[in-house]
Amino acid sequence: MSYVERNLLPNEQITYRAKLHWIIYILPAIVFVIAILVALGGSLAAAGVVGVIGLILLMPPWIKANSSEFAITNKRVLIKVGLIRRHSLELLLQKVEGIGVDQGILGRILGYGTITVSGVGGTKEAFKMISKPLEFRRQVQASLIA
């Protein structure tokens, strides 16, 4: 059972879930491609070393992706990131002042960006590499209207 599901209030239902974008895996993917090219070049030992480096580089983004949750319910915005050192945000929809979206050129092309959740009282939390950040903002806005 996920963090969000364990912390639902009575009569609260999840209306939207977001996740981290696949771009967080780009460095390990590049290293694996290099390992394949080295193997095709005939040096299996060197390819094995590069492959192990790729596996080591794969672990942090994999842990980050599997320990991060971004959800909108009919009552709140719930965000949790981190496995050992956890950072969470639970904000009632009525207390959300705005959802900012920052996207660079590559983020616009590939569909990822940073969302900044602003709450009443000056709460401002930024979360990076979110897949479909404009859809996340749209879902929050739609939940506020409903």
N, CA, C and O atoms as a GROMACS GRO file, in nm:
protein
  584
    1MET      N    1   0.085  -0.118   0.000
    1MET     CA    2   0.000   0.000   0.000
    1MET      C    3   0.090   0.124   0.000
    1MET      O    4   0.187   0.130   0.075
    2SER      N    5   0.057   0.221  -0.083
    2SER     CA    6   0.139   0.340  -0.098
    2SER      C    7   0.116   0.440   0.014
    2SER      O    8   0.019   0.430   0.089
    3TYR      N    9   0.206   0.536   0.024
    3TYR     CA   10   0.196   0.643   0.124
    3TYR      C   11   0.063   0.716   0.109
    3TYR      O   12  -0.007   0.740   0.208
    4VAL      N   13   0.028   0.750  -0.013
    4VAL     CA   14  -0.096   0.824  -0.037
    4VAL      C   15  -0.216   0.742   0.008
    4VAL      O   16  -0.304   0.795   0.077
    5GLU      N   17  -0.222   0.616  -0.030
    5GLU     CA   18  -0.335   0.532   0.007
    5GLU      C   19  -0.346   0.512   0.158
    5GLU      O   20  -0.456   0.505   0.212
    6ARG      N   21  -0.231   0.505   0.227
    6ARG     CA   22  -0.232   0.489   0.373
    6ARG      C   23  -0.279   0.615   0.444
    6ARG      O   24  -0.326   0.607   0.558
    7ASN      N   25  -0.268   0.731   0.380
    7ASN     CA   26  -0.300   0.857   0.446
    7ASN      C   27  -0.426   0.924   0.394
    7ASN      O   28  -0.445   1.044   0.412
    8LEU      N   29  -0.512   0.847   0.329
    8LEU     CA   30  -0.639   0.904   0.283
    8LEU      C   31  -0.733   0.929   0.401
    8LEU      O   32  -0.738   0.850   0.495
    9LEU      N   33  -0.805   1.038   0.393
    9LEU     CA   34  -0.906   1.072   0.493
    9LEU      C   35  -1.035   0.996   0.462
    9LEU      O   36  -1.050   0.943   0.352
   10PRO      N   37  -1.130   0.991   0.557
   10PRO     CA   38  -1.259   0.928   0.526
   10PRO      C   39  -1.325   0.996   0.406
   10PRO      O   40  -1.325   1.119   0.397
   11ASN      N   41  -1.379   0.918   0.317
   11ASN     CA   42  -1.447   0.965   0.195
   11ASN      C   43  -1.354   1.039   0.098
   11ASN      O   44  -1.402   1.112   0.011
   12GLU      N   45  -1.225   1.021   0.111
   12GLU     CA   46  -1.131   1.085   0.019
   12GLU      C   47  -1.092   0.985  -0.088
   12GLU      O   48  -1.065   0.868  -0.059
   13GLN      N   49  -1.089   1.031  -0.213
   13GLN     CA   50  -1.056   0.944  -0.325
   13GLN      C   51  -0.949   1.009  -0.412
   13GLN      O   52  -0.949   1.131  -0.431
   14ILE      N   53  -0.860   0.928  -0.462
   14ILE     CA   54  -0.753   0.976  -0.550
   14ILE      C   55  -0.815   1.005  -0.687
   14ILE      O   56  -0.882   0.919  -0.745
   15THR      N   57  -0.793   1.126  -0.737
   15THR     CA   58  -0.846   1.164  -0.868
   15THR      C   59  -0.738   1.170  -0.976
   15THR      O   60  -0.768   1.158  -1.094
   16TYR      N   61  -0.612   1.188  -0.936
   16TYR     CA   62  -0.503   1.195  -1.033
   16TYR      C   63  -0.372   1.158  -0.965
   16TYR      O   64  -0.348   1.194  -0.850
   17ARG      N   65  -0.287   1.086  -1.039
   17ARG     CA   66  -0.153   1.053  -0.992
   17ARG      C   67  -0.054   1.097  -1.098
   17ARG      O   68  -0.077   1.080  -1.218
   18ALA      N   69   0.057   1.153  -1.054
   18ALA     CA   70   0.166   1.189  -1.144
   18ALA      C   71   0.289   1.110  -1.101
   18ALA      O   72   0.292   1.049  -0.994
   19LYS      N   73   0.391   1.111  -1.187
   19LYS     CA   74   0.514   1.039  -1.155
   19LYS      C   75   0.632   1.117  -1.210
   19LYS      O   76   0.616   1.214  -1.283
   20LEU      N   77   0.750   1.073  -1.174
   20LEU     CA   78   0.870   1.134  -1.227
   20LEU      C   79   0.886   1.093  -1.373
   20LEU      O   80   0.844   0.984  -1.413
   21HIS      N   81   0.945   1.180  -1.451
   21HIS     CA   82   0.963   1.157  -1.594
   21HIS      C   83   1.078   1.060  -1.618
   21HIS      O   84   1.170   1.051  -1.536
   22TRP      N   85   1.074   0.988  -1.728
   22TRP     CA   86   1.178   0.891  -1.762
   22TRP      C   87   1.314   0.957  -1.785
   22TRP      O   88   1.416   0.887  -1.787
   23ILE      N   89   1.320   1.087  -1.801
   23ILE     CA   90   1.446   1.157  -1.827
   23ILE      C   91   1.546   1.137  -1.711
   23ILE      O   92   1.667   1.153  -1.730
   24ILE      N   93   1.497   1.101  -1.593
   24ILE     CA   94   1.589   1.079  -1.481
   24ILE      C   95   1.681   0.959  -1.507
   24ILE      O   96   1.783   0.944  -1.440
   25TYR      N   97   1.644   0.874  -1.604
   25TYR     CA   98   1.725   0.757  -1.637
   25TYR      C   99   1.820   0.780  -1.754
   25TYR      O  100   1.883   0.685  -1.800
   26ILE      N  101   1.834   0.903  -1.803
   26ILE     CA  102   1.910   0.927  -1.925
   26ILE      C  103   2.059   0.896  -1.909
   26ILE      O  104   2.120   0.838  -1.999
   27LEU      N  105   2.120   0.934  -1.797
   27LEU     CA  106   2.263   0.907  -1.778
   27LEU      C  107   2.293   0.757  -1.773
   27LEU      O  108   2.383   0.712  -1.844
   28PRO      N  109   2.221   0.677  -1.693
   28PRO     CA  110   2.246   0.533  -1.697
   28PRO      C  111   2.222   0.473  -1.835
   28PRO      O  112   2.293   0.381  -1.876
   29ALA      N  113   2.123   0.523  -1.908
   29ALA     CA  114   2.096   0.471  -2.042
   29ALA      C  115   2.212   0.498  -2.136
   29ALA      O  116   2.250   0.412  -2.215
   30ILE      N  117   2.269   0.616  -2.128
   30ILE     CA  118   2.385   0.651  -2.211
   30ILE      C  119   2.503   0.560  -2.177
   30ILE      O  120   2.573   0.514  -2.267
   31VAL      N  121   2.524   0.535  -2.049
   31VAL     CA  122   2.635   0.448  -2.007
   31VAL      C  123   2.612   0.305  -2.058
   31VAL      O  124   2.708   0.240  -2.100
   32PHE      N  125   2.488   0.255  -2.055
   32PHE     CA  126   2.460   0.121  -2.108
   32PHE      C  127   2.483   0.114  -2.259
   32PHE      O  128   2.533   0.013  -2.309
   33VAL      N  129   2.448   0.220  -2.330
   33VAL     CA  130   2.475   0.223  -2.475
   33VAL      C  131   2.625   0.219  -2.500
   33VAL      O  132   2.671   0.150  -2.591
   34ILE      N  133   2.701   0.292  -2.420
   34ILE     CA  134   2.847   0.289  -2.433
   34ILE      C  135   2.899   0.148  -2.405
   34ILE      O  136   2.988   0.100  -2.475
   35ALA      N  137   2.843   0.080  -2.304
   35ALA     CA  138   2.885  -0.057  -2.272
   35ALA      C  139   2.858  -0.150  -2.390
   35ALA      O  140   2.940  -0.237  -2.420
   36ILE      N  141   2.745  -0.134  -2.455
   36ILE     CA  142   2.712  -0.217  -2.571
   36ILE      C  143   2.810  -0.190  -2.685
   36ILE      O  144   2.858  -0.282  -2.750
   37LEU      N  145   2.839  -0.062  -2.708
   37LEU     CA  146   2.934  -0.027  -2.814
   37LEU      C  147   3.073  -0.082  -2.786
   37LEU      O  148   3.141  -0.129  -2.877
   38VAL      N  149   3.116  -0.077  -2.660
   38VAL     CA  150   3.246  -0.132  -2.621
   38VAL      C  151   3.246  -0.284  -2.643
   38VAL      O  152   3.344  -0.340  -2.690
   39ALA      N  153   3.135  -0.350  -2.608
   39ALA     CA  154   3.125  -0.495  -2.628
   39ALA      C  155   3.130  -0.530  -2.776
   39ALA      O  156   3.194  -0.628  -2.815
   40LEU      N  157   3.063  -0.451  -2.857
   40LEU     CA  158   3.066  -0.475  -3.002
   40LEU      C  159   3.205  -0.451  -3.061
   40LEU      O  160   3.241  -0.507  -3.164
   41GLY      N  161   3.281  -0.366  -2.992
   41GLY     CA  162   3.419  -0.339  -3.034
   41GLY      C  163   3.513  -0.452  -2.998
   41GLY      O  164   3.628  -0.452  -3.041
   42GLY      N  165   3.468  -0.548  -2.920
   42GLY     CA  166   3.547  -0.665  -2.890
   42GLY      C  167   3.603  -0.673  -2.749
   42GLY      O  168   3.662  -0.775  -2.714
   43SER      N  169   3.586  -0.571  -2.668
   43SER     CA  170   3.642  -0.573  -2.533
   43SER      C  171   3.531  -0.603  -2.432
   43SER      O  172   3.468  -0.512  -2.378
   44LEU      N  173   3.509  -0.731  -2.408
   44LEU     CA  174   3.401  -0.772  -2.317
   44LEU      C  175   3.430  -0.733  -2.173
   44LEU      O  176   3.337  -0.698  -2.099
   45ALA      N  177   3.555  -0.739  -2.130
   45ALA     CA  178   3.590  -0.703  -1.992
   45ALA      C  179   3.560  -0.555  -1.967
   45ALA      O  180   3.500  -0.519  -1.866
   46ALA      N  181   3.602  -0.469  -2.061
   46ALA     CA  182   3.576  -0.326  -2.047
   46ALA      C  183   3.426  -0.298  -2.053
   46ALA      O  184   3.375  -0.213  -1.981
   47ALA      N  185   3.356  -0.371  -2.139
   47ALA     CA  186   3.210  -0.355  -2.149
   47ALA      C  187   3.143  -0.394  -2.017
   47ALA      O  188   3.047  -0.330  -1.975
   48GLY      N  189   3.193  -0.499  -1.953
   48GLY     CA  190   3.139  -0.540  -1.824
   48GLY      C  191   3.159  -0.434  -1.717
   48GLY      O  192   3.070  -0.409  -1.636
   49VAL      N  193   3.277  -0.372  -1.716
   49VAL     CA  194   3.306  -0.265  -1.619
   49VAL      C  195   3.212  -0.147  -1.642
   49VAL      O  196   3.155  -0.093  -1.548
   50VAL      N  197   3.198  -0.107  -1.769
   50VAL     CA  198   3.109   0.006  -1.801
   50VAL      C  199   2.965  -0.031  -1.768
   50VAL      O  200   2.889   0.054  -1.721
   51GLY      N  201   2.926  -0.155  -1.791
   51GLY     CA  202   2.791  -0.200  -1.757
   51GLY      C  203   2.764  -0.194  -1.607
   51GLY      O  204   2.655  -0.155  -1.565
   52VAL      N  205   2.863  -0.232  -1.527
   52VAL     CA  206   2.848  -0.223  -1.381
   52VAL      C  207   2.835  -0.078  -1.338
   52VAL      O  208   2.755  -0.046  -1.249
   53ILE      N  209   2.913   0.010  -1.400
   53ILE     CA  210   2.900   0.154  -1.370
   53ILE      C  211   2.759   0.202  -1.404
   53ILE      O  212   2.700   0.281  -1.331
   54GLY      N  213   2.707   0.153  -1.517
   54GLY     CA  214   2.569   0.187  -1.555
   54GLY      C  215   2.467   0.141  -1.452
   54GLY      O  216   2.372   0.213  -1.421
   55LEU      N  217   2.487   0.019  -1.399
   55LEU     CA  218   2.397  -0.031  -1.294
   55LEU      C  219   2.405   0.054  -1.168
   55LEU      O  220   2.303   0.083  -1.105
   56ILE      N  221   2.525   0.093  -1.131
   56ILE     CA  222   2.542   0.178  -1.013
   56ILE      C  223   2.473   0.313  -1.033
   56ILE      O  224   2.409   0.365  -0.941
   57LEU      N  225   2.487   0.369  -1.154
   57LEU     CA  226   2.423   0.497  -1.183
   57LEU      C  227   2.270   0.484  -1.194
   57LEU      O  228   2.199   0.583  -1.178
   58LEU      N  229   2.222   0.364  -1.221
   58LEU     CA  230   2.078   0.341  -1.234
   58LEU      C  231   2.007   0.340  -1.098
   58LEU      O  232   1.889   0.374  -1.089
   59MET      N  233   2.078   0.301  -0.995
   59MET     CA  234   2.013   0.282  -0.864
   59MET      C  235   1.952   0.409  -0.805
   59MET      O  236   1.836   0.405  -0.766
   60PRO      N  237   2.024   0.522  -0.796
   60PRO     CA  238   1.961   0.642  -0.736
   60PRO      C  239   1.834   0.689  -0.806
   60PRO      O  240   1.735   0.717  -0.738
   61PRO      N  241   1.831   0.700  -0.941
   61PRO     CA  242   1.704   0.743  -1.001
   61PRO      C  243   1.593   0.640  -0.985
   61PRO      O  244   1.476   0.676  -0.974
   62TRP      N  245   1.628   0.511  -0.985
   62TRP     CA  246   1.527   0.408  -0.966
   62TRP      C  247   1.465   0.418  -0.826
   62TRP      O  248   1.344   0.410  -0.810
   63ILE      N  249   1.550   0.437  -0.726
   63ILE     CA  250   1.500   0.453  -0.588
   63ILE      C  251   1.414   0.578  -0.579
   63ILE      O  252   1.307   0.577  -0.518
   64LYS      N  253   1.461   0.687  -0.640
   64LYS     CA  254   1.386   0.813  -0.636
   64LYS      C  255   1.249   0.796  -0.702
   64LYS      O  256   1.149   0.843  -0.649
   65ALA      N  257   1.245   0.730  -0.818
   65ALA     CA  258   1.118   0.712  -0.888
   65ALA      C  259   1.021   0.624  -0.809
   65ALA      O  260   0.901   0.648  -0.809
   66ASN      N  261   1.074   0.522  -0.744
   66ASN     CA  262   0.988   0.429  -0.669
   66ASN      C  263   0.951   0.477  -0.530
   66ASN      O  264   0.864   0.419  -0.466
   67SER      N  265   1.015   0.582  -0.483
   67SER     CA  266   0.982   0.635  -0.351
   67SER      C  267   0.914   0.771  -0.358
   67SER      O  268   0.895   0.836  -0.255
   68SER      N  269   0.878   0.814  -0.477
   68SER     CA  270   0.811   0.943  -0.495
   68SER      C  271   0.666   0.921  -0.536
   68SER      O  272   0.635   0.838  -0.621
   69GLU      N  273   0.577   0.997  -0.473
   69GLU     CA  274   0.435   0.990  -0.506
   69GLU      C  275   0.379   1.131  -0.517
   69GLU      O  276   0.407   1.218  -0.434
   70PHE      N  277   0.300   1.152  -0.620
   70PHE     CA  278   0.237   1.280  -0.646
   70PHE      C  279   0.090   1.251  -0.675
   70PHE      O  280   0.058   1.187  -0.775
   71ALA      N  281   0.002   1.297  -0.589
   71ALA     CA  282  -0.140   1.264  -0.607
   71ALA      C  283  -0.228   1.384  -0.574
   71ALA      O  284  -0.194   1.470  -0.493
   72ILE      N  285  -0.342   1.384  -0.641
   72ILE     CA  286  -0.446   1.481  -0.614
   72ILE      C  287  -0.569   1.399  -0.576
   72ILE      O  288  -0.605   1.304  -0.645
   73THR      N  289  -0.631   1.437  -0.466
   73THR     CA  290  -0.754   1.371  -0.425
   73THR      C  291  -0.868   1.471  -0.436
   73THR      O  292  -0.849   1.585  -0.478
   74ASN      N  293  -0.986   1.427  -0.400
   74ASN     CA  294  -1.100   1.519  -0.402
   74ASN      C  295  -1.093   1.620  -0.288
   74ASN      O  296  -1.177   1.710  -0.280
   75LYS      N  297  -0.992   1.607  -0.197
   75LYS     CA  298  -0.980   1.700  -0.085
   75LYS      C  299  -0.842   1.766  -0.072
   75LYS      O  300  -0.832   1.876  -0.018
   76ARG      N  301  -0.735   1.700  -0.121
   76ARG     CA  302  -0.599   1.748  -0.094
   76ARG      C  303  -0.505   1.724  -0.212
   76ARG      O  304  -0.534   1.649  -0.305
   77VAL      N  305  -0.390   1.791  -0.202
   77VAL     CA  306  -0.274   1.761  -0.285
   77VAL      C  307  -0.176   1.691  -0.193
   77VAL      O  308  -0.139   1.745  -0.089
   78LEU      N  309  -0.133   1.570  -0.231
   78LEU     CA  310  -0.039   1.492  -0.150
   78LEU      C  311   0.085   1.463  -0.233
   78LEU      O  312   0.077   1.410  -0.344
   79ILE      N  313   0.201   1.499  -0.178
   79ILE     CA  314   0.328   1.473  -0.245
   79ILE      C  315   0.424   1.416  -0.142
   79ILE      O  316   0.437   1.469  -0.031
   80LYS      N  317   0.491   1.307  -0.180
   80LYS     CA  318   0.590   1.246  -0.093
   80LYS      C  319   0.710   1.208  -0.178
   80LYS      O  320   0.696   1.138  -0.279
   81VAL      N  321   0.827   1.252  -0.137
   81VAL     CA  322   0.951   1.213  -0.205
   81VAL      C  323   1.050   1.166  -0.100
   81VAL      O  324   1.052   1.215   0.012
   82GLY      N  325   1.133   1.070  -0.140
   82GLY     CA  326   1.238   1.022  -0.052
   82GLY      C  327   1.207   0.887   0.009
   82GLY      O  328   1.092   0.854   0.036
   83LEU      N  329   1.313   0.811   0.031
   83LEU     CA  330   1.300   0.679   0.091
   83LEU      C  331   1.345   0.684   0.237
   83LEU      O  332   1.266   0.654   0.327
   84ILE      N  333   1.468   0.722   0.260
   84ILE     CA  334   1.521   0.730   0.396
   84ILE      C  335   1.491   0.868   0.454
   84ILE      O  336   1.438   0.880   0.564
   85ARG      N  337   1.526   0.970   0.379
   85ARG     CA  338   1.497   1.107   0.420
   85ARG      C  339   1.372   1.150   0.344
   85ARG      O  340   1.380   1.183   0.225
   86ARG      N  341   1.260   1.150   0.409
   86ARG     CA  342   1.131   1.173   0.346
   86ARG      C  343   1.092   1.320   0.354
   86ARG      O  344   1.110   1.386   0.456
   87HIS      N  345   1.039   1.371   0.243
   87HIS     CA  346   0.983   1.506   0.239
   87HIS      C  347   0.840   1.492   0.188
   87HIS      O  348   0.818   1.438   0.080
   88SER      N  349   0.744   1.541   0.264
   88SER     CA  350   0.606   1.528   0.221
   88SER      C  351   0.534   1.661   0.230
   88SER      O  352   0.569   1.748   0.310
   89LEU      N  353   0.433   1.674   0.147
   89LEU     CA  354   0.348   1.792   0.145
   89LEU      C  355   0.205   1.743   0.135
   89LEU      O  356   0.171   1.668   0.043
   90GLU      N  357   0.123   1.784   0.227
   90GLU     CA  358  -0.020   1.753   0.224
   90GLU      C  359  -0.092   1.885   0.243
   90GLU      O  360  -0.086   1.946   0.350
   91LEU      N  361  -0.160   1.928   0.138
   91LEU     CA  362  -0.221   2.060   0.138
   91LEU      C  363  -0.367   2.047   0.096
   91LEU      O  364  -0.398   1.992  -0.010
   92LEU      N  365  -0.458   2.098   0.180
   92LEU     CA  366  -0.600   2.097   0.144
   92LEU      C  367  -0.620   2.178   0.017
   92LEU      O  368  -0.556   2.281  -0.002
   93LEU      N  369  -0.708   2.132  -0.070
   93LEU     CA  370  -0.731   2.201  -0.196
   93LEU      C  371  -0.771   2.347  -0.175
   93LEU      O  372  -0.732   2.434  -0.252
   94GLN      N  373  -0.848   2.374  -0.069
   94GLN     CA  374  -0.891   2.511  -0.041
   94GLN      C  375  -0.774   2.601  -0.003
   94GLN      O  376  -0.785   2.723  -0.013
   95LYS      N  377  -0.663   2.543   0.041
   95LYS     CA  378  -0.545   2.619   0.083
   95LYS      C  379  -0.442   2.636  -0.029
   95LYS      O  380  -0.339   2.699  -0.008
   96VAL      N  381  -0.470   2.581  -0.147
   96VAL     CA  382  -0.378   2.594  -0.260
   96VAL      C  383  -0.401   2.731  -0.324
   96VAL      O  384  -0.511   2.760  -0.371
   97GLU      N  385  -0.296   2.813  -0.326
   97GLU     CA  386  -0.305   2.943  -0.393
   97GLU      C  387  -0.271   2.930  -0.541
   97GLU      O  388  -0.328   3.000  -0.624
   98GLY      N  389  -0.177   2.841  -0.572
   98GLY     CA  390  -0.140   2.825  -0.712
   98GLY      C  391  -0.043   2.710  -0.733
   98GLY      O  392   0.022   2.664  -0.639
   99ILE      N  393  -0.036   2.665  -0.857
   99ILE     CA  394   0.059   2.563  -0.897
   99ILE      C  395   0.140   2.624  -1.012
   99ILE      O  396   0.088   2.646  -1.121
  100GLY      N  397   0.267   2.651  -0.985
  100GLY     CA  398   0.355   2.704  -1.088
  100GLY      C  399   0.422   2.592  -1.164
  100GLY      O  400   0.453   2.487  -1.106
  101VAL      N  401   0.443   2.613  -1.293
  101VAL     CA  402   0.509   2.513  -1.377
  101VAL      C  403   0.627   2.580  -1.446
  101VAL      O  404   0.610   2.682  -1.512
  102ASP      N  405   0.745   2.523  -1.430
  102ASP     CA  406   0.866   2.569  -1.499
  102ASP      C  407   0.913   2.458  -1.592
  102ASP      O  408   0.933   2.345  -1.550
  103GLN      N  409   0.930   2.494  -1.720
  103GLN     CA  410   0.978   2.398  -1.818
  103GLN      C  411   1.080   2.466  -1.908
  103GLN      O  412   1.056   2.576  -1.959
  104GLY      N  413   1.192   2.401  -1.927
  104GLY     CA  414   1.288   2.447  -2.025
  104GLY      C  415   1.246   2.398  -2.163
  104GLY      O  416   1.141   2.335  -2.178
  105ILE      N  417   1.329   2.425  -2.262
  105ILE     CA  418   1.297   2.382  -2.398
  105ILE      C  419   1.286   2.230  -2.406
  105ILE      O  420   1.189   2.176  -2.460
  106LEU      N  421   1.386   2.160  -2.350
  106LEU     CA  422   1.383   2.013  -2.353
  106LEU      C  423   1.263   1.960  -2.275
  106LEU      O  424   1.201   1.862  -2.316
  107GLY      N  425   1.232   2.023  -2.163
  107GLY     CA  426   1.116   1.983  -2.084
  107GLY      C  427   0.986   2.000  -2.159
  107GLY      O  428   0.896   1.917  -2.146
  108ARG      N  429   0.975   2.105  -2.236
  108ARG     CA  430   0.853   2.126  -2.316
  108ARG      C  431   0.842   2.021  -2.426
  108ARG      O  432   0.733   1.970  -2.454
  109ILE      N  433   0.955   1.988  -2.488
  109ILE     CA  434   0.954   1.890  -2.596
  109ILE      C  435   0.921   1.750  -2.543
  109ILE      O  436   0.840   1.678  -2.602
  110LEU      N  437   0.985   1.714  -2.431
  110LEU     CA  438   0.970   1.578  -2.378
  110LEU      C  439   0.857   1.563  -2.275
  110LEU      O  440   0.820   1.450  -2.242
  111GLY      N  441   0.803   1.673  -2.225
  111GLY     CA  442   0.689   1.666  -2.134
  111GLY      C  443   0.724   1.650  -1.988
  111GLY      O  444   0.661   1.570  -1.918
  112TYR      N  445   0.823   1.723  -1.940
  112TYR     CA  446   0.853   1.721  -1.797
  112TYR      C  447   0.885   1.862  -1.750
  112TYR      O  448   0.911   1.952  -1.831
  113GLY      N  449   0.884   1.881  -1.619
  113GLY     CA  450   0.914   2.012  -1.564
  113GLY      C  451   0.910   2.011  -1.413
  113GLY      O  452   0.900   1.907  -1.349
  114THR      N  453   0.919   2.131  -1.359
  114THR     CA  454   0.915   2.151  -1.214
  114THR      C  455   0.780   2.212  -1.178
  114THR      O  456   0.737   2.311  -1.238
  115ILE      N  457   0.715   2.154  -1.078
  115ILE     CA  458   0.592   2.215  -1.027
  115ILE      C  459   0.624   2.280  -0.893
  115ILE      O  460   0.697   2.224  -0.811
  116THR      N  461   0.569   2.397  -0.872
  116THR     CA  462   0.584   2.467  -0.745
  116THR      C  463   0.445   2.485  -0.687
  116THR      O  464   0.361   2.555  -0.744
  117VAL      N  465   0.421   2.423  -0.574
  117VAL     CA  466   0.292   2.430  -0.508
  117VAL      C  467   0.297   2.543  -0.406
  117VAL      O  468   0.379   2.541  -0.315
  118SER      N  469   0.208   2.641  -0.423
  118SER     CA  470   0.201   2.755  -0.332
  118SER      C  471   0.074   2.745  -0.250
  118SER      O  472  -0.036   2.731  -0.304
  119GLY      N  473   0.090   2.752  -0.119
  119GLY     CA  474  -0.024   2.744  -0.031
  119GLY      C  475  -0.044   2.873   0.046
  119GLY      O  476   0.045   2.957   0.052
  120VAL      N  477  -0.163   2.888   0.104
  120VAL     CA  478  -0.194   3.003   0.186
  120VAL      C  479  -0.095   3.007   0.303
  120VAL      O  480  -0.066   2.904   0.365
  121GLY      N  481  -0.045   3.125   0.332
  121GLY     CA  482   0.049   3.138   0.443
  121GLY      C  483   0.194   3.132   0.399
  121GLY      O  484   0.284   3.123   0.483
  122GLY      N  485   0.217   3.135   0.271
  122GLY     CA  486   0.354   3.141   0.222
  122GLY      C  487   0.422   3.009   0.194
  122GLY      O  488   0.540   3.007   0.160
  123THR      N  489   0.350   2.898   0.209
  123THR     CA  490   0.409   2.767   0.180
  123THR      C  491   0.440   2.759   0.030
  123THR      O  492   0.352   2.779  -0.053
  124LYS      N  493   0.567   2.730  -0.003
  124LYS     CA  494   0.607   2.713  -0.144
  124LYS      C  495   0.700   2.595  -0.152
  124LYS      O  496   0.807   2.595  -0.092
  125GLU      N  497   0.659   2.494  -0.227
  125GLU     CA  498   0.738   2.372  -0.242
  125GLU      C  499   0.757   2.341  -0.389
  125GLU      O  500   0.660   2.339  -0.466
  126ALA      N  501   0.882   2.318  -0.430
  126ALA     CA  502   0.912   2.285  -0.570
  126ALA      C  503   0.949   2.138  -0.582
  126ALA      O  504   1.021   2.084  -0.498
  127PHE      N  505   0.899   2.074  -0.687
  127PHE     CA  506   0.926   1.933  -0.714
  127PHE      C  507   0.968   1.922  -0.860
  127PHE      O  508   0.894   1.962  -0.950
  128LYS      N  509   1.088   1.867  -0.883
  128LYS     CA  510   1.149   1.865  -1.016
  128LYS      C  511   1.124   1.734  -1.089
  128LYS      O  512   1.094   1.630  -1.030
  129MET      N  513   1.139   1.743  -1.222
  129MET     CA  514   1.133   1.628  -1.313
  129MET      C  515   0.999   1.555  -1.311
  129MET      O  516   0.995   1.432  -1.323
  130ILE      N  517   0.891   1.628  -1.295
  130ILE     CA  518   0.758   1.570  -1.293
  130ILE      C  519   0.709   1.550  -1.436
  130ILE      O  520   0.719   1.641  -1.518
  131SER      N  521   0.658   1.433  -1.465
  131SER     CA  522   0.602   1.405  -1.596
  131SER      C  523   0.467   1.477  -1.610
  131SER      O  524   0.386   1.473  -1.518
  132LYS      N  525   0.445   1.540  -1.722
  132LYS     CA  526   0.321   1.611  -1.754
  132LYS      C  527   0.283   1.714  -1.646
  132LYS      O  528   0.175   1.704  -1.588
  133PRO      N  529   0.370   1.811  -1.619
  133PRO     CA  530   0.340   1.908  -1.514
  133PRO      C  531   0.219   1.996  -1.543
  133PRO      O  532   0.148   2.035  -1.451
  134LEU      N  533   0.194   2.027  -1.669
  134LEU     CA  534   0.076   2.108  -1.703
  134LEU      C  535  -0.053   2.033  -1.674
  134LEU      O  536  -0.152   2.093  -1.632
  135GLU      N  537  -0.052   1.901  -1.695
  135GLU     CA  538  -0.168   1.819  -1.662
  135GLU      C  539  -0.190   1.814  -1.511
  135GLU      O  540  -0.304   1.816  -1.465
  136PHE      N  541  -0.081   1.809  -1.433
  136PHE     CA  542  -0.092   1.812  -1.286
  136PHE      C  543  -0.161   1.941  -1.244
  136PHE      O  544  -0.254   1.939  -1.163
  137ARG      N  545  -0.114   2.054  -1.298
  137ARG     CA  546  -0.175   2.184  -1.264
  137ARG      C  547  -0.322   2.186  -1.304
  137ARG      O  548  -0.407   2.232  -1.228
  138ARG      N  549  -0.353   2.137  -1.424
  138ARG     CA  550  -0.491   2.135  -1.472
  138ARG      C  551  -0.581   2.052  -1.380
  138ARG      O  552  -0.695   2.090  -1.353
  139GLN      N  553  -0.529   1.940  -1.333
  139GLN     CA  554  -0.606   1.853  -1.244
  139GLN      C  555  -0.633   1.921  -1.109
  139GLN      O  556  -0.741   1.907  -1.053
  140VAL      N  557  -0.533   1.993  -1.057
  140VAL     CA  558  -0.554   2.067  -0.932
  140VAL      C  559  -0.661   2.173  -0.954
  140VAL      O  560  -0.752   2.187  -0.872
  141GLN      N  561  -0.651   2.248  -1.062
  141GLN     CA  562  -0.748   2.352  -1.090
  141GLN      C  563  -0.888   2.293  -1.109
  141GLN      O  564  -0.986   2.350  -1.061
  142ALA      N  565  -0.899   2.180  -1.178
  142ALA     CA  566  -1.028   2.115  -1.197
  142ALA      C  567  -1.085   2.068  -1.064
  142ALA      O  568  -1.207   2.073  -1.044
  143SER      N  569  -0.999   2.021  -0.974
  143SER     CA  570  -1.046   1.976  -0.842
  143SER      C  571  -1.096   2.092  -0.758
  143SER      O  572  -1.186   2.075  -0.676
  144LEU      N  573  -1.038   2.211  -0.777
  144LEU     CA  574  -1.081   2.329  -0.703
  144LEU      C  575  -1.220   2.374  -0.747
  144LEU      O  576  -1.299   2.424  -0.667
  145ILE      N  577  -1.248   2.356  -0.875
  145ILE     CA  578  -1.376   2.398  -0.930
  145ILE      C  579  -1.488   2.301  -0.890
  145ILE      O  580  -1.601   2.342  -0.865
  146ALA      N  581  -1.454   2.171  -0.885
  146ALA     CA  582  -1.556   2.069  -0.856
  146ALA      C  583  -1.610   2.074  -0.716
  146ALA      O  584  -1.697   1.994  -0.680
   0.00000   0.00000   0.00000
